[in-house]
Amino acid sequence: MGGPHVASAQKESGRPGSDGSESDRPDSAGPGPVVRETGAPESGRQASAGRGPGTPESEEPAPRRPHAARGFGDRVFRYQLTASGVVVLAIMAGVGLFLLLRAGQALRATGFSFLTTAQWQPDVHHFGIAAVLTGTLLIAGVAVTLSVPLAVGTALFISDVAPRGLRRTLVTMVDLMAAVPSVVYGLWGLFFLQQHVIGLSRWLSSWLGWIPLFTVDGAQPGEPLASDSVYTASTFVAGIVVALMVAPIQCSVMREVFAQAPAGEREGAYALGATRWGMIRAVVLPYGKAGIIGGTMLGLGRALGETIAVYLIISPVFTIQPHILQTGSNSVSSLIALHYGDASTFGMSALMAAGLALFLLTLAVNFTASSVVARSRSGAQSEA
């Protein structure tokens, strides 16, 4: 009765290209993407709209970096920081140039022998820093060897072990130790510490005397009535005093770095079953490695230039004396303090040359510390 013809006509009217509108299509209300004449999804067309000509289809547009206009205050602050850095470098260069100009007369007279001569007789043009430079390095080495374990242990105790109410008191005490004048340390070491260290020096010489560093010429380990004068005014005593002077500075630097270890990594270590020492070993020490190196080098720089305390304790000798327990030592700074008052014009030039050598040595230590710290940033490695 005409039914099949009517159904076929309805199907024909629903096809694309017929007189029916696009909204009458069965697929227009479906969940799929609307297909244009090109057959590309709408989302793909929108994504490709942001690409410029010649941009590959697989590459996403580069993210735009936020740019904030610098205000007047920002520019002033930036110029102040730049000026401060330039002034510091200019002062350092000026100090080096001053020492070089004043030391020129002595350096021209001695040449390279200035580094290899142990005697100090500038009036007859026979002088050098071989002995005082050796003593300086030995005193600083003893000081750093004793101060670094003390500073690390104190910093860890303050930052991770001590109760919160005790931390402020300990921090104040450490800071006050750093503020004590060096002459006070020198007098304390001369009149109190030295007589109590003689027994330790004798013990080290008796049991470790086979090591050249601990050998003492003229010592009699098996004789109880032997004189103790061979152990006084030594590099070892001066190194202990300098160690107590530089330990507060090292401890302050290390404590600040240890306190900045991430709390999340600390808690994660505890959550994994670590003890307090395990947490310190896995989290705090790796994070604070740069602080340990920086504090150590900062203390070494001060130990190299310490003057008054070393001058009060040691007995100056102008021979290369590598035995740290034996009487007699010297340093560049104490040499300058000893001969500054009675130096002639040429002698003053020689003292300036010694100061120039100490200045260059300190710069080398600081630049080495900076490079080491830059290569081992805090928190770069952690086992937690």
PyMOL commands that set and color helices and strands:
alter all, ss='L'
color gray80, all
select helices_A, chain A and resi 3-13+22-24+26-29+42-49+72-102+104-115+122-124+130-161+164-179+182-208+212-214+229-231+235-259+263-271+276-287+289-305+308-313+332-339+345-375
alter helices_A, ss='H'
color red, helices_A
select strands_A, chain A and resi 120-121+126-127
alter strands_A, ss='S'
color yellow, strands_A
deselect
rebuild
show_as cartoon
